[in-house]
Amino acid sequence: MKKNYLCLVVLLTSIFLGSQTPVSAEDMSSIGSASFIENDAQNPPVNPLDPDKPIEPTNPGTNGPLSINDATNYQFGTQKMTDKAATYSALLPEVVDKDTGEKSKVPHFVQITDNRGGEKGWKLEVRQDKPFTNKAGFSLKGTTISSSSITAVSLVG
């Protein structure tokens, strides 16, 4: 009886396996599609030294597919007045970690997001429209800002 049962299992297995039609990868096809809409959301700024950490914005950002997320302010602290030309370095700005509230000093930065696609490129220009003026309205005539050691950093290659 066991011999007949074993023969039946072998016979059924060979019939089942023998009736399968092999399929190769070249016989398969698939169609995919995607559509995109313009991303006009405001992008939250991140710590320039640790891009995985979001920070509280220093200045309100702009909306749109090409947007400025944040730009730091320039603070020069308290300086002694002089009648001669002088150069003052800006103090490092402080950013606040959005999750922990921890403060840290970072280099001055402008963060820009380009979600337009197509590698269209962009150009950032900065200008000083008027001399430095304090809250009381006193102006330092002939003042200029200059930047050095500017570095571009991308989170996408």
Secondary structure, DSSP 8 states (H G I E B T S, - for coil): -HHHHHHHHHHHHHHHHHT-----GGG------------------EETTEEEEEB--SS----SSEEEEEE-----------SS---------EEEBTTT--EEE----EEEEE-S-S-----------S-EE-TT--EETT------S-----S--
